[in-house]
Amino acid sequence: MPKPLDARALAALAANPGCRRRALLDGAGIDKSVLATALGSPSGFGQSQFAFVRGNAFEARVKADGGAELLRLVYERVGGGPEAVPGAVATPDLAAVGPEGRAARTALALKEASEAGGWALLDHPMLALDVAGSVAFLEPDAVVVHPDGHWTVIEIKSFPMIDGSADAAKVGAAARQAAVYALALERVAERVAEQAAGTPAAPLATPPPPPLPRVRHRVLLVCPKDFSNLPTASVVDVRKQLSVTRRQLARLTRIEDIAAALPPGTTFDPERPAEELTAAVESVPAAYAPECLAACELAFHCRARAREEGAVTLLGRSVRGELGELTTVAGVLAAACEASGDRDELAELDDPTVHALRRAAVLRAEALGAEALGEVAGVCR
């Protein structure tokens, strides 16, 4: 059964838009964990069962009693209207057939809640987002509609917030994930605005229409307080993550174009022989970086291939960007060989990167003495 795209996968894609391998596999709904195991490089990436159960239990506590505690945190941290009165908060039923039906029902509920002008809590709404020609259905923990017509994304995590702050890396990951939800929510807001613009003008005697909904770029992150199971919250500004996500997702190559470049008969069936499966995976270009280890199930496989090829991507994206057309460690060492007096085919290249490497080798040799110069010469030979 195809594995649907989720916000975590889209956030990882946005962080590495040049990886056609991940774009194709995620777009095709292929389970990369199963694929990595079949390739002989099982992944340690993913959430443990214990963390999954703990997260569900904490989310249930946050949303208990009709979301009274959650709405209190929203009012205290975000505002957007008078304090929510228990029992007066709309909690629309979002049940529908299939993800397309749920997405349509969510859009209608958001529109109706905005027109009503009160508080509304949407529990696990379904949002649709077009990504490289493929529709991804996303399910945030919650979305709150404020009386002023604004919409706020709620992200509930089970990692603790101690003395008002949480682990920076985990907050960053949550912010990138929430930015994907905010982007999908913006698409819904655009459609609601288009529908409102297409309606005929109301008579002058009627009250003015409610303000058009607008997605807040500050999401509410809800976590356990200190070492307890009591919820607390912090507002996270995701404008930067939203801008990056919007730009990077727009850069993704369309999945149809990637698939069209594959050899005929290519399949990623984990039941195929290992050699055939490896050839199929390698037929799709990848863009490995050390950051992939925390975001992709195929990272161990791609890292092993990068090591075999001596690719400079092993050193990180920043180093890879500085080296320009030099894509291998061997090429980088060869580029510095002129510092030892050796001449090779790279000596004639008018490449600023090559000149910078040679200059760096000379400066290092001057700083460390003749021994360092002999070391460089030995490597080049």
C-alpha positions in Angstrom: 0.0 0.0 0.0 1.5 3.4 -1.0 2.8 5.5 1.9 1.3 9.0 1.8 3.4 12.1 2.0 3.3 13.8 5.4 4.5 17.2 6.7 7.7 15.6 8.1 8.6 14.2 4.7 7.8 17.5 2.9 9.9 19.4 5.4 12.8 17.0 4.6 12.2 17.5 0.9 12.3 21.3 1.3 15.6 21.0 3.2 17.1 19.0 0.2 15.2 19.9 -3.0 18.0 18.6 -5.2 17.5 15.0 -4.1 15.5 13.5 -7.0 15.7 10.1 -5.4 13.7 11.1 -2.3 11.3 13.2 -4.4 10.4 10.3 -6.6 10.2 7.6 -3.8 8.1 9.9 -1.6 5.9 10.9 -4.5 5.3 7.3 -5.4 4.4 6.4 -1.8 7.3 3.9 -1.4 8.2 2.9 2.1 11.9 3.9 2.3 12.4 2.0 5.6 11.5 -1.3 3.9 13.5 -0.3 0.8 16.6 0.5 2.9 16.3 -2.9 4.7 16.1 -4.7 1.3 19.2 -2.8 0.2 21.2 -4.0 3.2 21.3 -0.6 4.9 18.5 -0.7 7.5 17.7 2.8 8.8 17.6 3.8 12.5 15.5 6.8 11.5 12.0 7.1 12.9 10.0 7.4 16.0 10.1 4.7 18.7 6.9 3.0 19.7 7.2 4.3 23.2 7.5 7.9 22.0 4.5 7.3 19.7 2.3 6.1 22.6 3.5 8.9 24.9 2.8 11.5 22.2 -0.7 10.2 21.7 -1.4 10.1 25.4 -0.2 13.7 25.8 -2.2 15.0 22.8 -5.4 13.4 24.3 -4.8 15.2 27.6 -4.3 18.5 25.8 -7.5 18.1 23.9 -9.6 16.8 26.7 -12.9 18.5 27.8 -13.5 19.9 24.3 -10.0 21.4 24.1 -10.6 23.8 27.1 -7.0 23.7 28.2 -5.7 24.1 24.6 -7.9 27.1 23.9 -6.8 28.7 27.2 -3.2 28.4 26.0 -4.1 29.8 22.6 -5.9 32.8 24.3 -3.0 33.5 26.6 -0.2 33.2 24.1 -1.8 34.3 20.8 -5.0 36.2 21.6 -7.2 37.1 18.7 -10.5 37.8 20.5 -12.2 37.6 23.8 -11.5 34.6 26.1 -13.2 31.4 24.9 -16.2 30.4 26.9 -16.5 26.7 27.7 -19.3 25.2 25.6 -19.4 28.1 23.2 -16.5 26.9 21.1 -17.4 25.3 17.7 -15.9 21.8 17.1 -17.0 20.9 13.6 -17.3 17.3 12.5 -14.6 16.8 9.8 -15.5 13.2 9.0 -15.8 12.4 5.3 -15.0 9.7 2.8 -11.3 9.6 1.7 -8.7 12.2 2.1 -10.2 14.3 -0.7 -13.5 14.4 1.0 -11.9 15.3 4.4 -9.9 18.1 2.8 -13.1 19.5 1.2 -14.9 19.2 4.5 -12.1 20.9 6.3 -12.1 23.9 3.9 -15.8 24.3 4.3 -15.5 24.1 8.1 -12.8 26.8 8.1 -14.9 29.1 5.9 -18.0 28.6 8.1 -16.1 29.2 11.3 -14.5 32.4 10.0 -17.9 33.7 8.9 -19.4 32.8 12.3 -16.9 35.1 14.1 -16.3 33.0 17.2 -13.8 30.5 18.4 -13.5 27.1 16.6 -11.3 24.1 17.2 -10.6 21.8 14.3 -9.2 18.5 15.5 -6.9 16.8 13.0 -8.1 18.7 9.9 -7.1 17.5 6.5 -5.2 19.9 4.2 -4.2 19.4 0.6 -1.0 20.7 -0.9 0.3 20.3 -4.5 4.0 19.2 -4.5 5.8 18.7 -7.8 2.7 17.7 -9.6 1.5 15.4 -6.8 -1.1 16.2 -4.2 -0.1 15.6 -0.6 -2.7 15.3 2.2 -1.5 16.7 5.5 -3.0 16.4 8.9 -1.9 18.9 11.6 -2.7 18.2 15.2 -5.2 21.1 15.3 -6.1 24.4 13.8 -7.8 27.1 15.8 -10.0 29.8 14.2 -10.0 33.1 16.2 -13.0 35.5 16.5 -10.9 38.0 14.5 -10.9 35.6 11.5 -7.3 34.5 11.8 -6.2 30.8 11.8 -3.5 29.4 14.0 -1.7 26.1 13.5 -1.3 24.0 16.7 1.7 21.6 16.9 1.6 19.2 19.9 4.9 17.5 20.8 5.8 15.2 23.7 9.3 16.5 24.3 9.5 18.7 27.5 9.6 22.4 27.8 11.8 23.1 30.8 11.8 26.5 32.3 10.0 27.9 29.3 12.3 26.5 26.6 12.8 23.2 24.8 15.6 21.6 22.9 16.5 23.9 20.0 17.0 21.1 17.5 13.5 19.6 18.3 11.9 23.0 18.2 13.5 23.7 14.8 12.2 20.4 13.4 8.7 21.2 14.8 8.9 24.7 13.2 9.7 23.3 9.8 6.9 20.8 10.1 4.5 23.5 11.2 5.6 25.7 8.2 4.4 23.0 5.8 1.0 23.0 7.5 0.9 26.8 7.4 1.7 26.7 3.7 -1.2 24.3 3.0 -3.5 26.4 5.2 -2.6 29.4 3.1 -3.9 27.6 0.0 -7.2 27.1 1.7 -7.3 30.8 2.8 -6.7 31.8 -0.8 -9.6 29.7 -2.1 -11.9 31.1 0.6 -10.8 34.6 -0.4 -11.5 33.9 -4.1 -14.9 32.6 -3.3 -15.7 35.7 -1.2 -14.5 37.9 -4.1 -16.9 36.1 -6.5 -20.0 36.8 -4.4 -22.3 39.8 -5.3 -22.0 42.9 -3.1 -24.4 43.0 -0.1 -26.9 45.8 0.3 -25.7 48.9 2.2 -28.2 48.2 5.0 -26.6 44.8 5.8 -23.8 44.5 8.4 -20.3 44.5 6.9 -18.9 41.0 5.9 -16.5 39.3 8.3 -12.8 39.9 7.6 -11.1 37.5 5.2 -9.3 34.7 7.0 -5.5 35.0 7.2 -3.1 32.4 8.4 -0.9 33.4 11.4 2.8 33.0 10.8 3.2 32.3 14.5 2.3 28.8 15.4 1.6 27.5 18.9 3.9 24.7 20.1 2.4 22.8 23.0 4.7 20.6 25.1 4.8 19.0 28.6 5.8 21.4 31.3 9.1 20.7 33.0 9.0 17.0 34.1 5.3 16.7 34.4 2.5 15.8 32.0 0.9 19.2 32.3 0.7 21.2 29.0 2.4 24.5 28.4 2.9 26.4 25.2 5.2 28.7 23.4 4.7 30.8 20.3 7.1 30.0 17.4 7.5 32.4 14.5 7.8 30.3 11.3 8.0 33.1 8.7 11.6 32.2 7.8 10.8 28.4 7.6 7.6 29.2 5.6 9.6 31.3 3.1 12.2 28.6 2.7 9.7 25.8 2.4 7.6 27.8 -0.2 10.8 28.5 -2.3 12.3 25.0 -2.0 9.1 23.1 -2.8 8.7 25.3 -5.9 12.2 24.2 -7.0 11.3 20.5 -6.9 11.4 18.7 -10.2 8.1 17.3 -11.2 7.8 13.7 -10.4 6.6 12.8 -13.9 9.8 14.3 -15.3 12.0 12.3 -12.9 10.1 9.1 -13.7 10.4 9.7 -17.5 14.2 9.6 -17.3 14.3 6.2 -15.7 15.3 3.1 -17.7 12.3 1.1 -19.0 11.0 -1.5 -16.6 12.5 0.2 -13.5 10.9 -1.0 -10.3 11.5 -0.4 -6.6 9.8 -3.6 -5.4 11.7 -4.7 -2.2 11.1 -8.4 -3.3 13.4 -8.0 -6.3 17.0 -9.3 -6.2 19.4 -7.0 -4.3 21.5 -6.3 -7.4 18.4 -5.3 -9.5 17.0 -3.2 -6.6 20.3 -1.4 -6.1 20.6 -0.6 -9.8 17.1 0.8 -9.8 17.8 3.0 -6.8 21.1 4.2 -8.2 19.4 5.1 -11.5 17.8 8.1 -9.7 20.3 10.9 -8.7 20.6 11.6 -5.0 22.0 14.6 -3.2 23.4 13.2 0.0 24.4 15.4 2.9 25.2 14.6 6.6 21.9 16.2 7.5 20.1 13.4 5.7 21.0 11.0 8.6 18.4 12.7 10.8 15.7 13.0 8.1 15.8 10.1 5.6 15.5 6.4 5.8 17.9 5.8 2.9 20.7 8.0 4.4 22.9 5.0 5.4 22.7 3.6 1.8 23.5 7.0 0.2 26.3 7.6 2.7 27.9 4.3 1.8 27.7 5.1 -1.9 29.2 8.6 -1.3 32.1 7.0 0.6 32.8 4.6 -2.2 32.9 7.5 -4.7 34.9 9.7 -2.4 32.3 12.4 -2.8 32.8 15.8 -1.1 29.1 15.8 -0.1 30.3 13.8 2.9 31.9 17.0 4.3 28.6 18.9 4.3 26.6 21.2 2.0 28.6 24.3 2.9 31.9 22.6 1.9 30.3 21.2 -1.2 29.1 24.6 -2.2 32.6 26.1 -1.7 34.3 23.5 -3.9 32.3 24.3 -7.1 32.9 21.8 -9.8 35.3 19.7 -7.7 33.0 16.8 -6.6 35.4 14.2 -5.2 38.0 14.3 -2.4 40.6 13.0 -4.9 39.9 15.9 -7.2 40.3 18.4 -4.3 43.7 16.9 -3.4 44.8 16.9 -7.0 43.8 20.6 -7.3 46.2 21.4 -4.4 49.2 19.5 -5.9 50.8 22.5 -7.5 51.8 23.7 -4.1 54.3 20.8 -3.9 55.8 21.6 -7.3 53.9 18.9 -9.2 52.1 19.8 -12.4 49.1 18.0 -13.7 46.1 18.5 -16.0 44.5 20.7 -13.3 47.4 23.1 -13.3 46.1 24.9 -16.4 42.5 25.3 -15.2 41.5 28.9 -14.7 39.2 27.9 -11.8 39.1 30.2 -8.7 38.4 27.2 -6.5 41.6 25.5 -7.7 43.7 28.6 -7.2 42.2 29.0 -3.7 43.0 25.4 -2.8 46.6 25.7 -4.0 47.0 29.0 -2.1 45.6 27.3 1.1 48.1 24.4 0.7 51.0 26.9 0.3 49.9 28.9 3.4 49.6 25.7 5.4 53.0 24.5 4.4 54.6 27.9 5.3 52.9 27.8 8.7 53.9 24.2 9.5 57.2 24.1 7.8 58.9 21.7 5.3 57.3 18.6 6.9 53.8 19.8 5.8 55.1 20.5 2.3 56.4 17.0 2.1 53.1 15.7 3.4 51.2 17.5 0.6 53.6 16.1 -2.0 53.1 12.6 -0.7 49.4 12.8 -0.9 49.5 14.2 -4.5 51.8 11.4 -5.7 
